[in-house]
Every structure is written in structure tokens, then in C-alpha cells.
């Protein structure tokens, strides 16, 4: 992404209040996720990797995630 400001001859289109609120909510959730990820990385840097016994296999995580996605999707007749 460019750090340069937009040219002055192009006016920016303002968002509707509901859309602006949705964008702010998405930004807050993204920031929260990034903060959680950064905390995990900092913990790994400080304490090293967790033992294999303390970890969940990726296959199990994948299946749990797919089950959550399937539960969110409306059933097709």
C-alpha cells in the first residue's frame, strides 16, 4: 500500500453511519486478533515452543473448524 496521501482534486466519499460503524467494528476485531497473535509469538520468543503433548494436532483443529463452518451454513434440501 502506498503511504502517499490521495490527490487533493479527488473528494473522498463519506460512508453511511451504519457502514462506518461496521468498518470500525471490523477494524477492532482485526486489531484484537492481531494482538492475540502477537501475544502468542511473544510467549514463544520468551519461553520457547510448547511441548508436543500440550499441542492439538492440526487435523483435529481442521475438523473442528469445518464442523463450525458446516453448522453456520444453512442446510440444503
C-alpha positions as CSV (number, residue, x, y, z in Angstrom):
1,X,0.0,0.0,0.0
2,X,1.1,3.5,-0.7
3,X,1.8,5.9,2.1
4,X,1.2,8.9,-0.2
5,X,-1.9,11.0,0.5
6,X,-4.7,11.0,-2.0
7,X,-4.5,13.8,-4.6
8,X,-6.4,16.9,-3.4
9,X,-8.6,17.0,-6.6
10,X,-10.4,13.8,-5.7
11,X,-13.0,14.1,-2.9
12,X,-13.5,11.1,-0.7
13,X,-16.9,9.6,-0.5
14,X,-18.2,9.5,3.1
15,X,-19.7,6.3,4.4
16,X,-23.2,6.0,5.8
17,X,-23.1,5.9,9.6
18,X,-24.0,2.2,9.8
19,X,-21.3,1.3,7.2
20,X,-18.8,3.4,9.1
21,X,-19.7,1.6,12.4
22,X,-19.3,-1.8,10.6
23,X,-15.9,-0.8,9.3
24,X,-14.8,0.3,12.8
25,X,-16.1,-2.9,14.3
26,X,-14.1,-4.9,11.7
27,X,-11.0,-2.9,12.5
28,X,-11.4,-3.5,16.2
29,X,-11.9,-7.3,15.7
30,X,-8.8,-7.4,13.4
31,X,-6.8,-5.4,15.9
32,X,-7.9,-7.8,18.7
33,X,-6.9,-10.9,16.6
34,X,-3.5,-9.3,15.8
35,X,-2.9,-8.6,19.5
36,X,-3.7,-12.2,20.4
37,X,-1.4,-13.5,17.7
38,X,1.4,-11.1,18.8
39,X,1.0,-12.3,22.4
40,X,1.4,-15.9,21.3
41,X,4.5,-15.0,19.4
42,X,6.0,-13.1,22.3
43,X,5.3,-16.0,24.6
44,X,7.1,-18.4,22.2
45,X,10.0,-16.0,22.0
46,X,10.2,-15.7,25.8
47,X,9.5,-19.3,26.7
48,X,10.2,-21.4,23.6
49,X,7.9,-23.7,21.8
50,X,5.3,-25.7,23.8
51,X,5.8,-29.4,24.2
52,X,4.2,-31.7,21.7
53,X,2.0,-33.2,24.5
54,X,0.5,-29.7,25.1
55,X,-0.4,-29.1,21.5
56,X,-3.5,-30.0,19.5
57,X,-2.9,-31.9,16.2
58,X,-3.7,-29.7,13.2
59,X,-6.0,-32.4,11.8
60,X,-8.2,-32.1,14.9
61,X,-8.2,-28.3,14.6
62,X,-9.2,-28.6,10.9
63,X,-12.1,-30.9,11.6
64,X,-13.4,-28.8,14.5
65,X,-13.2,-25.7,12.2
66,X,-15.0,-27.5,9.4
67,X,-17.7,-28.6,11.8
68,X,-18.2,-25.0,12.9
69,X,-18.5,-23.8,9.3
70,X,-21.0,-26.6,8.5
71,X,-23.1,-25.6,11.5
72,X,-23.2,-22.0,10.3
73,X,-24.3,-22.9,6.8
74,X,-28.0,-23.3,6.2
75,X,-29.0,-26.9,5.2
76,X,-29.8,-27.5,1.6
77,X,-32.8,-29.7,0.9
